[in-house]
Amino acid sequence: MMPTSEFSTSIRRLLSEIGYRHEPFPSYDAEFREPFHLWISTTLGPTSSWGPKKLAEVEHTAGGIAERSYPYASTQLKLLFAKLTAIVTIIDDSIEDEAVYKHLVQFSAKLYRGEAQQNELLAVYNATLKELSEVYGDDSVLRGLAIVPWINFVDACLMEKQIFGPERSKIVDPVQLRRFGNEDSLALKFPHYLRSKTGIAEAYAAGIFKATESQYLPLQKYIKALPDLTFYIEAFNDILSFHKEEIAGETYNLIHLRTRSISSSGVPGTGANGEWTPYDTLRLLCDEVIEAAHRIDGLLRLDECERKLRGEAVESDVDEVDIQIAIQWSGYRHGYVSWHLECRRYQLGSLKLALDGGAPEGCRQLETPGMIGAGDCSNYRIIDSCYIEHTEGGDLGKTFKETESRYSSEMEQASERLRPP
């Protein structure tokens, strides 16, 4: 397992090199949070086997990515992205459940044939995708970018199960193990290919350029940035997920799969015997993300637009559409990172001392502009869907228990309404 100090050093360098800015945590948005909470407790909850605590966590995670990554999006679009994120989180968690698996293998076939999904969770997923599709109106190209990855995600989960099933069965046959090693050394592109299938990054990227149902931003203004955008989204998630996955002992992720491929091909690294290590891959991935971020900034003219917004003289043809695209990209660029750092799912609290320069775990205050800094964390509490809000004191544990209790009551009422007479 990689030492925390090495991981935090890599993250600190990455955030510095891309010019990450930590924006203040948004104030409580009842128009978004209340209907999302209601949907979780009365629609999503009854379709899954998850209890109140796990539902509270998925609401915290899915609600956070929609709110943090799309600060300029309408409530309608935030809700759709939050709902879809919540559903795929449960699908990903349920892939080993044979009762769910038998429906997952039929999902895309039923969708393409226009047949009803027999599984309640997948029926909700299908209906939510239709809602999102309606938002894109006659824009068939952007609809494809925004919808298809959500459909492919289910098949990608099935692909992972088939690919890694034999390895997870603890194969000890040395001939088979050598074959896996030989394949790894030749399949250098495979880890990224698999990640592109499971990451839904293209859909999240498409969401950047559609803040409201009525907004139209010309495709030619941003399409060339899309390959780097999808990589930025996937790779940043892999980098900031790596800590929790190392704790859990997971090895079927982008960093470990790339490490296997690079190591098997004989590339030297920083290991004790000169071998390539996961830390080498992490540093390589950070370098690639830095380069991708700078290319995206250039393609979307972020610096020119920011200078024009500051009233500086800009010798270019930057127009209002360019500025709007840059604003929405900047919101995603920094908000997506902030969401990872703030989200309990990624277990980055143990890194706060390194990342925040000594801040207590969970702190949101800023020490200097553009850096997460030290401060007093006692004035944050969890309300409703585990939403963090600045207040005068409060008991985090007590409030979280109240949230779970509220879910239990609402789910019981929802189940009662759904029960046949």
C-alpha positions in Angstrom: 0.0 0.0 0.0 1.3 3.5 -0.9 2.3 5.7 2.1 -0.1 8.5 2.7 2.7 11.0 2.4 3.5 10.0 -1.1 -0.1 10.2 -2.1 -0.7 13.6 -0.6 2.6 14.9 -2.1 1.3 13.9 -5.6 -2.1 15.4 -5.0 -0.7 18.7 -3.7 1.5 19.0 -6.8 -1.4 18.2 -9.1 -3.7 20.8 -7.6 -0.9 23.4 -7.7 0.0 22.7 -11.3 -3.6 23.0 -12.6 -4.2 26.2 -10.6 -7.0 24.6 -8.5 -9.3 27.1 -6.8 -11.5 26.0 -3.9 -14.7 27.9 -4.1 -16.9 28.4 -0.9 -19.3 25.6 -0.3 -22.7 26.6 -1.7 -25.6 27.6 0.5 -28.4 25.2 1.0 -30.5 25.0 -2.2 -34.0 23.8 -1.1 -35.3 23.8 -4.7 -32.7 21.1 -5.5 -32.2 19.3 -2.2 -35.8 18.8 -1.1 -37.1 17.1 -4.3 -33.9 15.0 -4.5 -34.3 13.8 -1.0 -37.9 13.0 -1.6 -37.0 11.1 -4.8 -34.4 9.1 -2.9 -36.7 8.1 -0.1 -39.9 7.4 -2.0 -38.7 6.4 -5.5 -35.1 5.1 -5.4 -35.2 3.6 -1.9 -38.1 1.2 -2.4 -36.5 -0.2 -5.6 -33.2 -1.2 -3.9 -32.1 -3.3 -0.9 -30.2 -0.4 0.6 -31.1 0.8 4.1 -31.4 4.4 5.4 -27.6 4.8 6.1 -26.5 3.8 2.6 -29.3 5.8 1.0 -28.1 8.9 3.0 -24.6 8.3 1.7 -25.6 7.9 -1.9 -27.7 11.1 -1.6 -24.7 12.9 -0.2 -22.5 11.6 -3.0 -24.8 12.1 -6.0 -26.3 15.4 -4.8 -22.8 16.7 -4.2 -21.4 16.0 -7.7 -24.4 17.6 -9.3 -24.3 20.7 -7.1 -20.5 21.1 -7.0 -19.7 20.2 -10.6 -22.5 22.1 -12.3 -22.9 25.4 -10.4 -24.5 27.1 -13.3 -27.0 24.3 -14.2 -30.7 24.6 -13.7 -32.4 22.7 -10.9 -33.9 20.4 -13.6 -30.5 19.3 -14.9 -28.9 19.1 -11.5 -31.7 16.7 -10.4 -31.3 14.5 -13.5 -27.6 14.2 -13.1 -27.9 13.5 -9.3 -30.6 10.9 -9.9 -28.6 9.1 -12.6 -25.4 9.2 -10.5 -27.4 7.7 -7.5 -28.8 4.9 -9.7 -25.4 3.9 -11.3 -23.8 3.9 -7.8 -26.4 1.3 -6.7 -26.0 -0.7 -10.0 -22.2 -0.8 -9.6 -22.7 -2.1 -6.0 -25.2 -4.7 -7.1 -23.3 -6.4 -9.9 -22.5 -9.4 -7.7 -26.1 -9.8 -6.7 -27.4 -12.6 -8.9 -31.0 -11.5 -8.6 -30.1 -8.1 -10.0 -27.5 -9.5 -12.4 -30.0 -11.5 -14.4 -31.9 -8.2 -15.1 -28.7 -6.2 -15.9 -27.8 -8.6 -18.7 -31.2 -7.8 -20.3 -31.1 -4.1 -19.8 -29.7 -2.8 -23.1 -31.6 -5.4 -25.1 -34.9 -4.4 -23.6 -34.1 -0.7 -24.0 -33.3 -1.0 -27.7 -36.4 -3.1 -28.3 -38.6 -0.7 -26.4 -39.6 -3.3 -23.9 -40.4 -2.6 -20.2 -37.6 -3.2 -17.7 -38.7 -6.0 -15.3 -36.4 -4.8 -12.5 -37.8 -1.7 -10.6 -34.4 0.0 -10.3 -33.7 -0.4 -14.0 -37.2 0.8 -14.8 -36.5 4.0 -12.9 -33.1 4.3 -14.7 -34.8 3.9 -18.1 -37.4 6.5 -17.2 -34.8 9.0 -16.0 -32.7 8.6 -19.2 -35.8 9.4 -21.2 -36.3 12.6 -19.1 -32.7 13.6 -19.8 -33.1 12.9 -23.5 -36.1 15.2 -23.7 -33.9 18.1 -22.4 -31.8 17.9 -25.5 -34.7 18.5 -27.9 -33.6 18.2 -31.5 -29.9 18.3 -30.8 -29.2 14.6 -31.7 -25.4 14.9 -31.5 -25.3 16.3 -27.9 -28.0 13.9 -26.9 -25.9 11.0 -28.0 -22.9 12.3 -26.1 -25.1 12.9 -23.0 -27.2 9.7 -23.0 -25.3 6.8 -24.6 -22.6 6.5 -21.9 -25.2 6.0 -19.2 -26.6 3.0 -21.3 -23.1 1.6 -22.0 -22.3 1.8 -18.3 -24.5 -1.3 -17.5 -22.8 -3.3 -20.2 -19.4 -2.1 -19.0 -20.1 -3.4 -15.5 -21.0 -6.8 -17.1 -17.8 -6.6 -19.1 -15.7 -6.1 -15.9 -17.4 -9.0 -14.2 -16.6 -11.3 -17.1 -13.0 -10.1 -17.6 -11.9 -10.1 -14.0 -14.0 -13.1 -12.8 -11.2 -15.7 -13.4 -8.5 -13.5 -11.7 -10.7 -12.9 -8.7 -11.2 -16.6 -8.3 -7.6 -16.8 -7.0 -6.1 -18.7 -10.0 -2.9 -20.5 -9.0 -2.1 -22.2 -12.3 1.4 -20.8 -13.1 0.7 -21.2 -16.9 -2.4 -19.1 -16.7 -0.6 -16.5 -14.5 2.2 -16.2 -17.1 -0.4 -15.8 -19.8 -2.0 -12.9 -17.9 1.4 -11.3 -17.5 2.2 -11.6 -21.2 -1.2 -10.1 -22.1 -0.7 -7.2 -19.7 2.7 -6.3 -21.3 1.0 -6.0 -24.7 -2.3 -4.5 -23.7 -1.0 -1.1 -22.7 -4.1 0.7 -24.0 -6.6 -1.7 -22.4 -6.8 -0.1 -18.9 -7.9 3.3 -20.5 -10.3 1.5 -22.8 -12.0 -0.2 -20.0 -12.1 3.0 -17.9 -13.7 4.9 -20.8 -16.5 2.3 -20.8 -17.2 2.4 -17.0 -16.5 6.1 -16.4 -19.6 7.8 -18.0 -17.2 10.7 -18.5 -18.5 11.7 -21.9 -22.0 12.2 -20.4 -20.6 14.3 -17.5 -18.6 16.3 -20.0 -21.6 16.9 -22.2 -23.5 18.2 -19.2 -21.0 21.1 -18.9 -22.3 22.6 -22.1 -26.0 22.4 -21.4 -26.8 24.4 -18.3 -30.5 24.8 -19.0 -33.0 23.2 -21.4 -33.1 26.3 -23.5 -29.3 26.9 -23.7 -27.5 26.2 -26.9 -23.8 26.4 -27.2 -22.3 25.7 -30.7 -20.7 22.2 -30.8 -17.7 23.5 -32.8 -16.8 25.7 -29.9 -16.0 22.8 -27.6 -16.0 19.5 -29.4 -12.2 19.3 -29.9 -11.7 19.6 -26.1 -14.0 16.6 -25.4 -11.3 13.8 -25.6 -9.2 15.6 -23.0 -12.3 16.5 -21.0 -13.3 12.8 -20.7 -9.8 11.9 -19.7 -9.7 14.7 -17.1 -12.9 13.4 -15.6 -11.9 9.8 -15.5 -8.4 10.2 -14.4 -9.1 12.7 -11.7 -11.6 10.3 -10.2 -9.1 7.5 -10.4 -6.4 9.6 -8.7 -8.7 10.8 -5.9 -10.3 7.4 -5.5 -7.0 5.6 -5.2 -6.6 6.3 -1.5 -9.9 4.6 -0.5 -9.3 1.8 -2.9 -5.8 1.1 -1.4 -7.4 1.0 2.0 -9.9 -1.5 0.7 -7.3 -3.6 -1.1 -8.8 -3.0 -4.6 -6.4 -3.8 -7.5 -8.8 -3.7 -10.4 -8.6 0.0 -11.1 -6.9 2.1 -13.7 -3.7 2.7 -11.6 -3.1 -0.9 -10.8 -4.1 -2.2 -14.3 -1.7 0.4 -15.9 1.0 -0.6 -13.4 0.6 -4.2 -14.4 0.9 -3.4 -18.1 3.9 -1.0 -17.7 5.7 -3.3 -15.3 5.2 -6.3 -17.5 6.6 -4.5 -20.4 9.9 -4.0 -18.5 9.8 -0.2 -18.0 12.0 0.6 -14.9 10.5 2.5 -12.0 11.2 3.5 -8.4 10.6 0.2 -6.7 13.1 -1.4 -4.4 14.4 -3.5 -7.2 14.0 -0.9 -9.9 10.5 -2.1 -10.9 7.6 0.1 -11.9 5.2 0.7 -9.0 1.7 2.0 -8.5 3.3 5.3 -7.2 5.1 5.6 -10.5 1.7 5.2 -12.3 0.1 7.7 -10.0 2.7 10.3 -10.8 2.5 9.6 -14.5 -1.3 9.9 -14.4 -1.0 13.2 -12.5 1.3 14.5 -15.2 -1.1 13.5 -17.9 -4.0 15.2 -16.1 -2.0 18.4 -15.8 -1.3 18.4 -19.5 -4.9 17.6 -20.3 -6.2 20.5 -18.1 -3.9 23.0 -19.8 -5.0 21.8 -23.3 -8.7 22.1 -22.3 -8.0 25.6 -20.9 -6.4 26.6 -24.2 -9.1 25.0 -26.5 -11.9 26.7 -24.4 -9.9 29.9 -24.2 -10.2 30.1 -20.4 -7.3 32.5 -19.8 -8.5 34.9 -22.6 -12.1 34.9 -21.2 -11.0 35.4 -17.6 -8.9 38.4 -18.6 -11.7 39.9 -20.6 -14.1 39.4 -17.6 -11.5 41.3 -15.5 -11.7 44.2 -17.9 -8.2 43.6 -19.3 -7.4 44.3 -22.9 -7.6 41.1 -24.9 -6.3 41.0 -28.5 -8.6 38.2 -29.8 -12.1 37.5 -31.1 -13.4 36.2 -27.8 -17.2 36.7 -27.8 -20.0 36.2 -25.3 -20.5 32.5 -26.3 -16.8 31.8 -25.6 -17.1 33.5 -22.2 -20.1 31.4 -21.3 -18.4 28.2 -22.3 -15.3 29.2 -20.3 -17.4 30.1 -17.2 -19.2 26.7 -17.3 -15.9 24.8 -17.8 -14.3 26.7 -15.0 -17.2 25.9 -12.7 -16.8 22.2 -13.5 -13.0 22.3 -13.5 -12.8 23.4 -9.9 -16.1 22.1 -8.5 -15.4 18.5 -9.6 -12.2 18.5 -7.6 -13.8 20.1 -4.6 -16.5 17.5 -4.6 -14.0 14.7 -4.3 -12.1 16.4 -1.5 -15.4 17.1 0.4 -17.2 13.8 -0.3 -17.0 11.2 2.5 -17.0 8.4 -0.1 -13.4 9.1 -1.0 -12.1 9.0 2.6 -9.7 11.9 2.2 -10.2 13.1 5.7 -6.9 11.4 6.8 -5.1 13.5 4.2 -6.4 16.8 5.5 -3.3 17.6 7.6 -1.1 17.3 4.5 -3.5 18.9 2.0 -4.7 21.7 4.3 -1.5 22.4 6.1 -2.8 21.3 9.4 -6.5 21.8 9.1 -8.8 19.6 11.2 -10.7 17.0 9.2 -13.7 18.2 7.2 -12.7 21.9 7.2 -14.0 24.1 4.4 -12.5 27.5 5.3 -9.8 29.1 3.2 -6.4 30.1 4.5 -5.4 31.9 1.3 -7.2 32.4 -2.0 -7.0 29.3 -4.2 -5.9 26.9 -1.5 -7.7 24.8 1.1 -6.5 26.1 4.4 -6.6 25.8 8.1 -9.6 26.8 10.1 -12.2 25.8 12.7 -14.5 23.0 11.6 -16.9 23.1 14.6 -19.4 25.2 12.8 -20.4 22.7 10.1 -23.4 20.3 10.5 -25.2 17.8 8.4 -28.8 18.6 7.4 -31.3 16.4 5.6 -29.3 14.7 2.9 -26.0 14.9 4.7 -25.6 18.4 3.2 -22.8 20.3 5.0 -23.8 23.8 6.0 -22.1 26.5 8.1 -24.0 27.1 11.3 -23.3 27.9 14.9 -22.2 24.6 16.3 -24.1 21.3 16.0 -23.6 17.6 16.6 -22.7 15.9 13.3 -23.3 12.3 14.6 -26.6 13.2 16.2 -27.8 15.0 13.0 -26.7 12.1 10.8 -28.7 9.7 13.0 -31.7 11.9 12.6 -31.3 11.8 8.8 -31.2 7.9 9.0 -34.3 7.9 11.2 -36.1 10.2 8.7 -35.3 7.8 5.9 -36.6 4.8 7.8 -39.9 6.6 8.4 -40.2 7.8 4.8 -39.3 4.5 3.3 -41.8 2.7 5.4 -44.5 5.1 4.3 -43.4 4.7 0.6 -43.4 0.9 0.9 -46.9 1.0 2.4 -48.2 3.0 -0.5 -46.6 0.6 -3.0 -48.0 -2.5 -1.3 -50.8 -4.1 -3.3 -54.3 -4.0 -1.6 
